[in-house]
């Protein structure tokens, strides 16, 4: 069996010991960044990472594949100055209270993202992807058949 790479790995829910088991969006980001395989890549903003880990685990398998591109987009997003702004924007989107972009405040964003993902229909999913575009400065060049930016 060939060694899995970022090109062959399918996004799956949960945490994995290695890419042979699959990868969540943050584990894929660690692969793309050339870091140790982890769902906490050092090069990714902790706020974005928390939200994406939770959202990845809460959505269905088809929608999860829409996150594939974001694994590369978030590499290099770690920026202390943007944490508060990102945390406040995600909290506003999820309708939750968020006081600080670390510790319990960060975990509360993860809980909110997971709850949102569990209830997300196609419109809510599209809204979330647009928010990710906003938070990462990503511009949509093309659309997939489902209308998701790639």
N, C-alpha and C positions, 0 to 999 in steps of 0.2 A: 504494500500500500504506500503510495507516494506521501511525502511529508506535506501536510496542509500548508497553504500559504494564504496571504490576504486575497489572492485571486480565486482560490477554490473554497474558502471557508464560507459556510452559510451561517447567517446570524440566527442564533437560538437564544432562548431565555435562560436566565440563571448564570451562575459563575461556573467556570470550567477550569480543570487542572491544566489542560493543554488544548491547543487548537485541534487536536485529533478528536476531541469531544464536541467541537463546535466553538463558537465565540459569541459573546454579546458585543454590542457596538463599541463599548470601551475597550474590550480585549482586542478587538480588531484595530482600534486606534493605537494601542500599544505596539501591535505588530507593525503597523505602517510607520510609526515613529522610530522603529528600531530599538524599542525598549524591551525589557523583560516582559513576558506575557503576564498581563495583569489587568484587572478591571479598574485600576486606579493609575492610569498613565500619568507620569510626571509632567508631560508637556501639554496637558489639557486642563483648562480652567476647572477647578473643583466644583463650581456651581453648575456648569454645563455638564460635567461628568456625572454628578449626582442625579440630575434631572434625566439625562439620557439612560443611565443604568436602570432607573426605576421605570421609565417609560418603555424601554426595551422589554422589561420583564412583564409589563402589564398588557401589552397589545398582542393581537393575534399574529400568527406566523407570517401571513401575507403582508400585513402592514409593517411588520418588523423589518422586512427586506428593504422597505423604503428608507431605512436609516443607514443603509450601507454607505452611501456617499458621504454622510455626515461624519463617519469615522475618520475620513481624511480631512474634512473641512475643519474639524476641531483640533487637530494636531497643531500645536503652536499657539493655542488660544489662551494659555495661562498668562494672566495679566492682573496683578493685584489691584490696579486702579479700576478695572472693569467689574470686579466682583460684586460690589454693592449695587451697581446699576443693573447688572444681570439678575442678581437675586431679587431685587425689587420688581423687575419686569416679569420674571417668572411667577413670583408670588401674586402679582396683579392678574396675570393670565389665569392662574389656577384658582384665584379667589381665596387665597389663604394669607394668614398673617406671617410675616417674615421680618425678624428684627436684625439678624446678623447673617452674613454669608459664610458662616463656619459653625462647627459644633451642632447644637440642637436646631439652630435656625436652618442650617443646611439640610439636616435630616428631615425637617418638616417640609422642605421643598420636595424631597424624595418621596415622602408619603403622599403629598398632594399630586405629584406627577403620576405615581402608581394608581391612585384613585381615578384621576382623569383618564388614564390609559384604559382602565377596566371598563369605563363607560363610553369611550370614544367611538363615534360613528365616523363615516368617511369625511363629513364636513369638519368635525372636531379634529380629526387627524390632519387634514389639510391645514387647518388653522395652526396646529402645533408645528407643522413643518415650516410654515411661513414665519412663525416666531423664531424657530431655529435659524432660519435665513437671516432674520433681523439681528439676532444675538451673535451671529458669526460673521456678518457682513457678506454673506454669500449671495451671489446674483444667479438667478435661474437662467440657464442658457437654453436648455431643451426640456421637453416633457416626456415622461414615460406614457405608455398607453392609459395608465390610471390617472394621468394628469399631474403626477408628482414630479417636481423638479429633480433633474439629475445633474 
